Amino acid sequence: MNRRTSNIWSHFTAIENTTFAKCNICKKKYSYKSSVTNLKTHMNSSHWIQIYSSKESNLVNEEIEDNPGQINEISIDQIPSTSHDIPAPLPLTQITPVQNATLSKNLNVHKRKQTQISAYTIRKMTFDVQQKIDNALLKMFTKDLQPFKIVEDEVSIPALYQKCLIETKEMIATEAISGCITTDCWTSRNNAGYIATTFHFIDNNFLLKSVLLSCHEFSDSHTSQNLSQKIKSIIQEWNLENKIIFAVSDNASNIQLALKILQIKHFGCFAHTLNLIVQGALALESDLLDKIKTIVTFFRKSTSANKKFQIYQTSNGVKVPIKLLQDVSTRWNSLYMLDRFVVLEDCIRGTLGLLDNSPPGLTSSEWKIIKELVLVLCPFEEATKAVSGNNYITASMVIVIAQGLINVCDQLLKQNYTARTNAVINKLLNGMKERNRWGNIENSKTLARCTFLDPRFKDVPLSQSIQQTTKTDIIQLTAAIISSESLEEQQIPNTSTATETATENKSGFSIWCTIDTQVAQMKPTGTNTSTSIIEVQRYLEDSLQQRNTDALKWWQENKHNYPYLSQLARKHLCCLGTSVPSERIFLQAGLLISDRRSRLSSKKVEMLLFLNQNM
């Protein structure tokens, strides 16, 4: 094979014994025969990559000789003398012939070594080294979200994006049998609107995979019609029309209606619902919360007050002083603000007493109330964290957590709390019962299926009526899988037995003839439904797993014990309980579109976020 030295071979792979090469980005095949011009044309027109010849390349070699042309400086006093020592440097006119000969001889020994011109020539970088450096630079942009102004690269990012896009689509096409999407909208600091959509599925090895489908600029009005058209175009681009079984978003009416137009089952983000319920209950103590916010703002804005606050902490044994936290209504900072306030109670009281013009402090009864509120809100914060995980299944936990929160609130009412705290607890209970979406949680077939198929819960959290309904539903779905597989087996011609029989005895008589005839006449004694009933019942009779068990790993290990239920679990356990994955995309986008990069184009934002999540 001829040696390939052109830069084009860092983007193409030659197909052996042919005159064709496959593009490493788009996987298409192109002929190159006697020259690589066709390959260069493809890279330039399809991937915006200009391939230069060796003479035009300005890339430097990976390694350059250490200190080329280094010169050894030799002074007169370093020259060794003969028996005729030179006491001091003499003028040239006073140097005798003997001294001149000795000096010349020693200078020849220590003369400078002339540097070869090749040490200064630019050498071409190898393909491997070039690819390694390119990948390192690309990761600096896509993983660390560094600004382009560090090193501007208008070519490699689009090519890498296209390659990652093709590979991700291939992965979904081959491994995803069904999936769940999450979607959310966001406005950047440069006032540009974006819509993010993520896709979640379980692969062949029962691993939960999450893919960012897109994070496009969305400048249209956020009407349900516009949102439905945008989401539909994303679904069609990824060929997911028949794979999406569930969609999770916030509780906004426009997105709910948009998904209804697309006829996709919708579930309001459970974490968002919890936050709305908590904020509604805390509204009863808005005056107390405003009082706390005023104190927090005072210490955060006043330099002298904050300095005295830190000194007070240090003098009371705190090695590293901590700051007060401010509340943000859209997040869980309400609990964190109150919890930090309680932790620093003594320091807050002491510092406020030392300051002039400080805001009024809390009374003893108010301190008691916020301590009780922290205890009341902790279970809700724990529930939000549990259901917002990104690397494990969460839809199966929603019914369990909803019941747990109601039970916790009932127990809290039995505690000896103040009347004001009990009012907040009652408001939380009413909020959980009044929310339309909350009231339908257990009635959701999808959530009930996920809970049933989770080996940690099965049918235990379901009410008696829902238990029987869900069990019947699971049996029917399992029977449908059995029926589908039986139909596929019937359509595949079984010629192996006949071939083996014919080759056993050329005379036409076979020892296998009798048993083959009997087996062919035998029919399964049970129906598809009875087979599914037996498998479902065996699953329910199997012991429940510990709560910290990886449910998907359990199904991977037991898929041979439950061959049909495992397929059903893989199809439905991909559903999520929150739209947190989409919100996390915007957290990354906020880091990307910072003050240093507020002029970053939306197309670059889209490509970098896609690579950051999927590469």
Secondary structure as UniProt FT lines:
FT   HELIX           7..10
FT   STRAND          12..14
FT   TURN            16..17
FT   STRAND          20..23
FT   TURN            24..26
FT   STRAND          29..31
FT   TURN            33..34
FT   HELIX           37..47
FT   TURN            54..56
FT   TURN            68..69
FT   HELIX           76..78
FT   HELIX           92..94
FT   HELIX           97..109
FT   HELIX           117..120
FT   HELIX           127..142
FT   TURN            143..144
FT   TURN            148..149
FT   HELIX           156..175
FT   STRAND          179..187
FT   TURN            189..190
FT   STRAND          193..202
FT   TURN            204..205
FT   STRAND          208..217
FT   HELIX           224..237
FT   TURN            238..239
FT   TURN            241..243
FT   STRAND          244..249
FT   HELIX           253..261
FT   TURN            262..263
FT   STRAND          266..268
FT   HELIX           270..282
FT   HELIX           283..285
FT   HELIX           286..301
FT   HELIX           303..315
FT   TURN            316..317
FT   TURN            329..332
FT   HELIX           333..343
FT   HELIX           345..354
FT   HELIX           364..387
FT   HELIX           395..397
FT   HELIX           398..412
FT   TURN            413..414
FT   HELIX           419..434
FT   HELIX           436..439
FT   TURN            440..443
FT   HELIX           445..453
FT   TURN            455..461
FT   HELIX           464..491
FT   HELIX           496..504
FT   TURN            506..507
FT   TURN            511..512
FT   HELIX           513..521
FT   HELIX           528..541
FT   TURN            547..548
FT   HELIX           551..558
FT   TURN            559..561
FT   TURN            563..564
FT   HELIX           565..572
FT   TURN            573..574
FT   HELIX           580..592
FT   HELIX           595..597
FT   TURN            598..599
FT   HELIX           602..614
//
